Amino acid sequence: MPRLLHPHAAHVADTLIARGHHGVIVSQPAPIHSAADAAVTLGVDPGAVVKSLVFLLDDDPVLLLVSGAHQVDLAATGARLQGSLTRASLETVREVTGQPIGGVAPLGHPTNLPTYLDSALADYPELWAAAGHPDTVFRTTFSELLRVTAGLAIDMGRGPKGAADQLSAE
């Protein structure tokens, strides 16, 4: 018997369909806790996994869609966005996305978050992103993700993990 999608994932599917995407959501047998886990589960390169991360640009929430192989360089990315970039609290993430931590999708939020895509995602012909719940994902492409999110592609500064001005976003 097929299991029903979690209501958050069903809402993401509806939003995808409304924006011209096929809306197919793939459920996993267990929650996926990191981009690395998602890559293993899906059999893809970690860079093809989209991390949906909420930050504050000055005091306003923004959504960064980041390659699973990269970390956000807060100083460089903030400068590109003409402000100061800091990590949003878990409470803020839940409030502005309406989705649980670990399952935040690139869209389907109750607020219109300014959205920026890691330009490195363009290197992959197929991308996978969370679909509103920790055990759901959907497949897309870079150009399609730009379109359905009305996002803007930027370089997010992909230096090595552990640099002082970078943040592990998982």
N, C-alpha and C positions, 0 to 999 in steps of 0.2 A: 504494500500500500504506500503510495507516495505521501511524503509528509508535506504539510502546508508550510509556506514561507512565513517567517516571522513578520508581523505587521510592518516593521521598519523596512525590511527587505522588499515587501510587496509595494510599499510606497515608492521605494527607489525604482523598482521595475516600472511602475506607472509613470514616474517622472521621466525615465529613460524613453519609454514609448512615446510620451507626449512630445519629446524633443527629437523624435525621428530615429532612435536607436532601436534595435530588435528587442531589448528589454529582457533577455534571457539571464536569469540569475542561477548560479550554480551553488548548491548547498554542499558543504563539506561535512563529513561525519563528526567532526569536533571543531571547536573554535580554533582559529589560527591566530597566534599571539605575536607574530613578527613578520616582517617582510621576508626574512630568511626562511622561516617556516612555510610561508605561502609559496615561495619559490620551489622548495622541496616538494610540497604537496601537489603543486600544479605542474612540476617538471619543467620549469622555465628558469631563465637567468634572473637573479635577484633584481637586476636593473629594470626588468619588465614589470615589476610589481610597483604599483602606485600607492605611496603612503599619503593619506589625507590628514594633514596636520593643521591645527588652528593655532595661530599666533596673534599677538597684538601688534599692530603697526601704530606706534604711539599708543593711543587708547582704544583703537578700533580693531575689531576682530577681522582677520583675513584668513583665507584658506590657501595653504601651499600644498600642491600635489607634487610629491617628491619621488624620484626614482629610489627604489629599495636598495640600490647600491651606493647611495649618497647620503651625506649629512648636510644639513642646512648651515651655511656660513652666515651667522646672524648679522655680523657687521656689514659684510659685502652685500647681502640680500637686502638688508634694511636700507643701505645707501642707494641701491638701485630703485627701491620703492620710495625713496625720499622721506625716510623716517627712521625711527628706532624700533627694532623688531625684538620682541620678547615672547617667551612661551606663554600661552594662555593657560589658566587654571583648568583643572578637570571640570569644575562646575561651569565655567564659561564654555568649554567645549560642548558639554551636554546641552546647555541652554541654547547656544546658537546653531547647533546641528540637529538637535532633537534625536540624536543617535547615540548608542552606547560606545564607550571607549573601546577601541580594538575592532570596531566595525564601521567607523565613520566613512561614509561614501563621499565621492566628489560632488554629489548633488542630492536633492531631495530634502533640503533643510528648510525650516520655517522662516529663516531670514535669508536675504540675498547677500551672501558673503562675496566680497571681491575675491576672485580666484586667480592664482598664478600657478602655471605649470613649469616644472623643472625642464628646461630645454633639452636636457640629456635624455628625456623620455622619447624624444623623436628618433633616437637611435634604434628603437625596437619596433618591428612590424606589428607586434601584438602586445597589448598591455592588459594587466589584470588589476582590478581595484576592488576594495571592500564594497559590499552592497547593503550597508545599513545595519548589519548584525555580524558579530565575530565569526560566524560559520558560513557566511555567504560572500560570493565574489561575482564579478561580471567581467566579460572580455570586451575590449575596445581597441581603438587605435589612437595614436597621438592626435591626428587631425580631428577625429570624431570627439575625443575628450575635450579638445579646445572648443569645438562647436557646442556640445551639449552643456558645458559649464560656462560658456561665454568667457572663458579664461584668457589670460595673456601669458605667453611663453617668455620666461626670463632665465638667465644663468643664475643658479642659486649657490654658486661657489662650492665646488665639489672636492675640497681638499681632503687629506687623509683623516681618518677617524682619530679623535683624541686631541686635535688642535685646540688651542685655548679658546678661540672665538667660534667654535662649532658646538652644535648641540645634537646629541643622539636623540633622534625623534621617534624612536620606537618605544 
